[in-house]
Amino acid sequence: MPVTLDGPVGLRWRKQNVTNNQRDQQKIIDLLWSIPTDKGGKKGLILSGITVAPPLAGPNKFCPQVLADAIWDFQVFWKSSGIFQNIDGVVDPNMNTLKQLNLLASGGSPAPIPPNPAPKPVPIEEFDDWYVTNLSLTGVSVAAPIGGGAFTGPIVFEHLGTPLGRERVQGNMWIAGFSAGLSGGLPGLQGNSIAAKVVKFLADNSGFSIGDLPAGTRGICVAKARTKLMSTSFFGGCLTHFLSANVFVGGYGAWLLFFGLPASGNWVGRLATGAVFPGDIGESAKGFAIIAGGGLGISLSAGGSYNYFAGDIK
């Protein structure tokens, strides 16, 4: 009697988990290990002089890699023989891979099978997530309690979870603007000379960021309403509000970054003259990212600051 399945088994495109009911996994294992290797199965398979035993079925919703590889090998075998046209690493109920498994396990001879219909499209929301995975800036800021600063360095955006894997976009970000905050410096930096006072002022109120020092960044990107993010969406002008905190050699930041602003907008100049309005950003930006990150820096103070910077990503 032909084997039937309640749901699909395997890893779609070698990566995406499907239903993978444990009882269905066992059925596919039994079929594959009942078909000899010269017909694409695993019966009698010997590696390094040892006969390969069938694997154990995984728990529900988890396909063991050995089973996923065996399904893929079976499909590749019959695709190279001209029997299959479309393969995706999954045995679907009532579809061609299952029919071929049943045919061969029952001792039948393979015959050409019509191509599988294309897999049911996955909703775009499942494959449209962009993230910020690296933000490594080098620069300096001074808050005393009001000051400013400038930073530059690489920013990386990644499109995760697509059927083809990751799409990676890297740009260089340059920003400058205003800082405001409070901090306390290391004791012992005292002196009466002007030079000593300058050193103490900078030690108590400034921090230096070096992009090559260890750091960790994670952030999610959100597109402008009724639009979709693309690999070109992140370049152009940018504007950010971020909160930063430092404790001598460590720092943490939380960012709201607007990207994709018109490159000709002179956003740094407009910020400096107070000519940036919330409506401008909402209308002009292609999206925004909410980012959190921490890492090592160089500072002789402990404290926090609010920063309002603008610049560009190229």
C-alpha positions as CSV (number, residue, x, y, z in Angstrom):
1,M,0.0,0.0,0.0
2,P,1.5,3.4,-1.0
3,V,2.8,5.5,1.9
4,T,0.9,8.7,2.5
5,L,2.0,11.8,4.5
6,D,0.1,14.3,6.7
7,G,2.5,17.1,5.8
8,P,5.8,17.9,4.0
9,V,9.2,16.4,5.2
10,G,12.6,17.9,4.7
11,L,14.3,21.4,4.4
12,R,12.9,23.6,1.7
13,W,15.8,25.0,-0.4
14,R,18.1,23.1,2.1
15,K,17.3,25.7,4.8
16,Q,13.6,26.4,5.5
17,N,12.0,24.0,8.0
18,V,8.5,22.6,7.0
19,T,5.9,20.7,9.1
20,N,8.2,17.6,9.6
21,N,5.8,15.5,11.7
22,Q,7.9,12.8,13.4
23,R,5.7,10.0,12.0
24,D,6.0,11.3,8.5
25,Q,9.8,11.5,8.9
26,Q,9.9,7.8,9.9
27,K,7.9,6.9,6.8
28,I,10.4,8.7,4.5
29,I,13.3,7.1,6.3
30,D,11.8,3.7,5.8
31,L,11.3,4.4,2.1
32,L,14.7,5.8,1.4
33,W,16.5,2.9,3.2
34,S,14.5,0.4,1.3
35,I,15.6,1.7,-2.1
36,P,19.1,0.7,-3.3
37,T,21.8,3.3,-4.0
38,D,21.7,2.6,-7.7
39,K,18.1,4.0,-7.7
40,G,18.9,7.0,-5.5
41,G,18.1,5.4,-2.2
42,K,20.3,4.6,0.8
43,K,19.9,0.8,1.1
44,G,23.3,-0.8,1.2
45,L,25.1,2.5,1.3
46,I,28.7,1.9,2.6
47,L,31.0,4.7,3.8
48,S,34.5,4.0,5.0
49,G,33.7,0.3,5.0
50,I,30.7,0.7,7.2
51,T,27.1,0.2,6.1
52,V,25.2,3.4,6.9
53,A,22.2,2.7,9.2
54,P,19.0,4.7,8.9
55,P,18.8,7.8,11.2
56,L,16.3,8.3,13.9
57,A,13.4,10.5,13.1
58,G,13.6,14.0,14.7
59,P,10.9,15.6,16.9
60,N,8.0,17.4,15.3
61,K,9.0,20.4,13.3
62,F,12.7,19.4,13.2
63,C,14.3,17.4,10.3
64,P,17.6,15.7,11.0
65,Q,20.3,16.8,8.6
66,V,21.0,13.2,7.6
67,L,17.4,12.8,6.5
68,A,17.4,16.2,4.7
69,D,20.6,15.2,2.8
70,A,19.1,11.9,1.9
71,I,16.0,13.5,0.4
72,W,18.1,16.0,-1.5
73,D,20.4,13.3,-2.8
74,F,17.3,11.3,-4.0
75,Q,15.9,14.3,-5.8
76,V,19.3,15.2,-7.4
77,F,19.7,11.6,-8.6
78,W,16.4,11.6,-10.4
79,K,16.8,15.1,-11.7
80,S,20.1,14.2,-13.3
81,S,18.3,11.2,-14.9
82,G,15.7,13.5,-16.4
83,I,12.8,12.2,-14.3
84,F,12.5,15.2,-12.1
85,Q,12.4,18.8,-13.3
86,N,12.0,20.9,-10.1
87,I,13.5,19.9,-6.8
88,D,13.5,21.7,-3.5
89,G,14.7,19.3,-0.8
90,V,11.2,18.4,0.4
91,V,8.9,15.4,0.1
92,D,5.4,16.9,-0.2
93,P,2.1,14.9,0.3
94,N,0.8,13.4,-3.0
95,M,3.6,15.0,-5.0
96,N,6.2,13.6,-7.4
97,T,9.0,12.8,-4.9
98,L,6.6,10.7,-2.8
99,K,5.2,9.0,-5.9
100,Q,8.7,8.0,-7.0
101,L,9.7,6.8,-3.6
102,N,6.5,4.6,-3.4
103,L,7.1,3.3,-6.9
104,L,10.7,2.3,-6.3
105,A,10.1,0.9,-2.8
106,S,7.4,-1.4,-4.3
107,G,9.9,-2.7,-6.9
108,G,8.4,-0.8,-9.8
109,S,10.4,0.8,-12.7
110,P,10.7,4.5,-12.8
111,A,9.0,6.4,-15.6
112,P,9.1,10.1,-16.5
113,I,6.9,12.2,-14.2
114,P,5.4,15.6,-15.0
115,P,7.2,18.5,-13.4
116,N,6.2,19.4,-9.8
117,P,4.1,22.5,-9.7
118,A,6.0,25.4,-8.2
119,P,5.9,25.4,-4.3
120,K,3.2,27.5,-2.8
121,P,4.5,31.1,-2.6
122,V,5.7,32.1,0.8
123,P,4.1,35.4,2.0
124,I,6.4,38.3,1.3
125,E,6.4,39.3,4.9
126,E,8.3,36.1,5.8
127,F,11.2,37.0,3.5
128,D,11.4,40.8,3.7
129,D,13.3,41.5,6.9
130,W,16.4,43.7,6.7
131,Y,18.7,44.1,9.7
132,V,21.6,46.2,10.7
133,T,24.3,43.7,11.7
134,N,27.3,46.0,12.0
135,L,27.9,49.6,12.9
136,S,31.6,50.4,13.6
137,L,32.2,54.1,13.9
138,T,35.4,56.0,14.7
139,G,35.1,59.5,16.1
140,V,34.8,61.8,19.1
141,S,32.0,63.6,20.9
142,V,32.1,66.2,23.7
143,A,29.1,67.0,26.0
144,A,29.8,69.7,28.5
145,P,26.8,69.5,29.1
146,I,26.1,70.7,25.5
147,G,28.6,70.0,22.7
148,G,29.0,68.0,19.5
149,G,31.0,65.5,17.6
150,A,31.5,63.6,14.4
151,F,31.9,59.9,13.5
152,T,32.6,57.8,10.4
153,G,32.8,54.1,9.7
154,P,31.1,51.1,8.0
155,I,27.5,50.1,8.4
156,V,26.2,46.8,7.2
157,F,22.6,45.9,6.3
158,E,21.6,42.3,5.7
159,H,18.5,40.8,4.2
160,L,17.9,37.5,6.1
161,G,15.8,34.5,5.5
162,T,15.4,34.7,1.7
163,P,15.3,31.5,-0.3
164,L,18.7,32.3,-1.7
165,G,20.3,33.1,1.6
166,R,21.6,36.4,2.8
167,E,21.9,39.6,0.8
168,R,24.5,41.9,2.3
169,V,24.9,45.6,1.7
170,Q,27.7,47.7,3.2
171,G,28.1,51.5,3.2
172,N,30.2,54.1,4.8
173,M,28.4,56.4,7.2
174,W,29.6,59.9,8.1
175,I,27.6,61.9,10.7
176,A,28.1,65.1,12.7
177,G,25.9,67.1,15.1
178,F,25.0,68.0,18.7
179,S,25.6,66.2,22.0
180,A,24.2,66.9,25.4
181,G,24.8,65.0,28.6
182,L,26.4,64.6,32.0
183,S,29.5,62.7,33.0
184,G,32.0,62.3,35.8
185,G,35.8,62.0,35.2
186,L,38.5,60.1,36.9
187,P,39.8,61.5,40.1
188,G,43.3,63.1,40.3
189,L,43.1,65.1,37.1
190,Q,43.7,68.4,38.8
191,G,45.8,71.4,38.0
192,N,45.8,75.2,37.8
193,S,47.3,75.7,34.4
194,I,45.1,76.3,31.4
195,A,46.5,73.2,29.7
196,A,45.7,71.1,32.8
197,K,42.1,72.5,32.8
198,V,41.7,71.7,29.1
199,V,42.9,68.1,29.7
200,K,40.5,67.7,32.7
201,F,37.6,69.2,30.7
202,L,38.1,66.7,27.8
203,A,38.7,63.8,30.1
204,D,35.5,64.5,32.0
205,N,33.2,65.3,29.1
206,S,34.4,63.5,26.0
207,G,34.7,60.0,24.5
208,F,36.5,58.5,21.6
209,S,35.1,55.7,19.5
210,I,37.4,53.4,17.5
211,G,35.6,51.3,15.0
212,D,38.2,48.4,15.0
213,L,37.7,47.7,18.7
214,P,35.4,44.8,19.6
215,A,31.7,45.7,19.4
216,G,28.3,44.1,18.8
217,T,25.4,45.6,16.9
218,R,21.9,44.5,16.1
219,G,19.0,46.5,14.6
220,I,15.9,46.0,12.6
221,C,14.9,48.1,9.6
222,V,11.4,49.4,8.8
223,A,10.3,50.7,5.4
224,K,8.4,53.8,4.7
225,A,4.6,53.1,4.7
226,R,3.4,51.2,1.6
227,T,6.9,50.7,0.3
228,K,9.5,47.9,0.2
229,L,13.1,48.1,1.2
230,M,15.7,47.3,-1.5
231,S,19.5,47.1,-1.5
232,T,19.6,50.7,-2.7
233,S,17.2,52.1,-0.1
234,F,19.9,52.7,2.5
235,F,22.1,55.1,0.7
236,G,21.9,58.9,0.7
237,G,21.4,61.3,3.5
238,C,20.8,60.1,7.1
239,L,19.7,61.5,10.4
240,T,19.9,59.9,13.8
241,H,18.9,60.4,17.4
242,F,20.9,58.2,19.7
243,L,21.5,57.8,23.4
244,S,25.0,56.7,24.5
245,A,26.4,55.6,27.8
246,N,30.0,54.9,28.7
247,V,31.9,53.7,31.7
248,F,35.6,54.4,31.0
249,V,36.4,51.6,28.5
250,G,33.0,50.3,27.7
251,G,30.0,51.9,26.0
252,Y,26.4,51.2,24.9
253,G,24.2,53.0,22.4
254,A,20.6,53.0,21.3
255,W,19.9,54.5,17.9
256,L,16.9,55.7,15.8
257,L,18.5,56.1,12.3
258,F,16.6,57.5,9.3
259,F,18.1,56.5,6.0
260,G,17.6,57.0,2.3
261,L,17.2,60.8,2.6
262,P,17.9,62.8,-0.6
263,A,21.6,63.1,-1.0
264,S,21.4,66.7,-2.0
265,G,19.5,67.7,1.2
266,N,22.5,69.1,3.1
267,W,21.2,67.5,6.2
268,V,24.2,68.5,8.4
269,G,23.8,72.2,7.4
270,R,20.1,72.1,8.0
271,L,20.5,70.4,11.4
272,A,23.1,73.1,12.4
273,T,20.7,75.9,11.4
274,G,17.6,74.3,12.9
275,A,16.0,73.8,9.5
276,V,15.2,70.1,10.0
277,F,11.5,69.4,10.7
278,P,9.9,66.0,11.6
279,G,7.7,66.2,8.6
280,D,10.7,66.5,6.3
281,I,12.2,63.3,7.6
282,G,8.9,61.3,7.5
283,E,8.3,62.3,3.9
284,S,11.8,62.1,2.6
285,A,13.3,59.0,4.3
286,K,13.0,55.6,2.7
287,G,12.9,54.0,6.1
288,F,14.4,53.9,9.6
289,A,16.3,51.4,11.8
290,I,16.2,50.8,15.5
291,I,19.6,49.8,16.6
292,A,21.3,48.7,19.8
293,G,25.0,48.1,20.2
294,G,27.8,47.9,22.7
295,G,31.5,47.7,22.6
296,L,34.9,49.0,23.7
297,G,35.9,52.7,23.5
298,I,38.3,55.1,25.1
299,S,36.9,57.6,27.7
300,L,38.2,58.9,30.9
301,S,34.6,59.5,32.1
302,A,31.5,57.7,33.0
303,G,28.1,59.1,32.0
304,G,25.5,59.4,29.2
305,S,24.5,61.7,26.4
306,Y,21.8,62.4,23.9
307,N,23.0,62.9,20.3
308,Y,21.3,64.5,17.3
309,F,23.5,63.9,14.2
310,A,23.1,64.1,10.5
311,G,25.2,63.0,7.5
312,D,25.2,60.5,4.7
313,I,25.7,56.8,3.9
314,K,27.6,56.1,0.7
